[in-house]
Amino acid sequence: MDNKNAIDTAYKKEKRRKIILMLLFVVSFLSFAMLTFILLKYSILPTNMRFTGIISLIVIYVLLQIIISTARITRIKFSIIAFILILLLVFQLLVFMYLNKGVSIFDRIGQKQGSESITYSLVVNKDSSYQTIDDVGSTEVSAALETDGRSIRTFLEKFKESNNKSISLKEGGQFIVMAKDLLDKKTEIILFNEGHRAVVEEQLPEFSENTRVLQEVNFETEKVNPQKASHVEYEAPFNVYISGIDTYGSLSTVARTDVNLVLSINPTTRKILITSIPRDTYMPIAGGGNNQGDKLTHSGIYGIEASIETLENFLDTDINYYARVNFNSLIRVVDILGGINVQNDRSFSAFNGDYFESGDIYLTGERALTFSRERKNLPGGDNDRGKNHIKVIEGIIKKALSPSILFNYNSLMDEMYNSMDTNMPTSKLIELINAQIENNKSWSFDNAVIEGYPSMSLPSYAMPGWELYMTDPSQESIDSVQSQIKSTLSISNQTE
């Protein structure tokens, strides 16, 4: 009788172990199914590696299922199988969460690029008798109706919604003209696009101090022609425009382009050419610039599409993708990466007192920003600053390609969503990552800078009648940079 009870007890224990293992098996296999789904949906990992991994895991699960179903499950076998299933479960869930976060972030970034944020202010002199919008009454407000008509129509709709009243507008000309007229008391109130404030204050530094805002209206508007990513074949070379906007606000805010870099990338030759076009370079500005001459930085106030078309015409090349970042982005991304190293050609002191030695130097986020922004204490001015932009971007790319990125993966993904706007599709990014995993070869970097001659006599479309510092690009420099870009992207130059 005791022997029969012992057998029954052992049988019940084994049955209980099998039930627990089957439950663990089901949960673990579900995590495998989730991981397989995301790997196949987004084609993550090189094909051979992806299918080898999936098939290997299937074999493991089949063997475990056979053992659980047919073999006698002792306490030792139970512990070993449970450990394997839990290990697989944890591993697969972690990988799934990492991958899912990455692809969802880039999908969401792509969804942001169809709109832009515009802020209009009703501005009066500081000593104006107008204290509220009700005081304006029937006074006509000066506005840039000819150049900003589409956005102003949206402003009028939003203004009426929030104030239950309308205002009368009259043509005031360019924003710099209206700002000057306001300060000179030739007009009482202006409708001011805040994207132009930094441009205006270059010539009228007293503008903000001597004026005040009666009311501000911010709204999101659909871009006229959202910059669609062009289709780039597998391993085909392509260009990416990096625009650093001159603002600490939202990426969708219309603002000047202070940093202008074009990355020419050839995945087959593993070559990246980083071309810097200094912000003051003089060229025809597309879009809202009506192809009139101005400094490149002003193209940003007409939207990212205007900057891209302007540079495509200037460099005689197609720009397939863009990435738009602001100054906040640089600080946080560099810090998340754990800092970067750059090769500094010459020692210099920056505008804030920071000192940068020559040679290989380590930069935190704040120092990387200072290193990138300094130009007055560099002998080459804007050209040398452009070269430093290149060094920082190269340092970020190299650090991002290192295995250490995994330790701060979640923080980096969150920061990329908050501080980057791009039209590069997720599939293209995954393709590049897959190629890097498969080849595991280093990239070679080269750089180019558009050079020219300083001038104070070139006309500005955005600021007519004002003498602005510009760089008149030399044709020799333009031809040289165009040749370097074509050479980098050339299929005939591909090596084994």
CORWOKA-V409627 format. One record per helix or strand of 2 or more residues. SS is the DSSP state (H for helix, E for strand). FROM is the first residue (numbers start at 1). LEN is the number of residues. Records with the same first field share a line. If there is no record, write none. Layout:
# CORWOKA-V409627
SS=FROM-LEN  FROM-LEN
This chain:
# CORWOKA-V409627
H=2-40  47-24  75-38  133-4  145-19  175-9  194-10  287-3  296-7  304-12  327-10  365-9  382-19  403-17  426-14  475-15  491-3
E=115-11  141-3  169-3  189-5  211-12  238-8  257-10  271-6  281-5  292-4  321-6  340-5  348-2  355-2  359-5  420-3  444-6  452-4  470-4
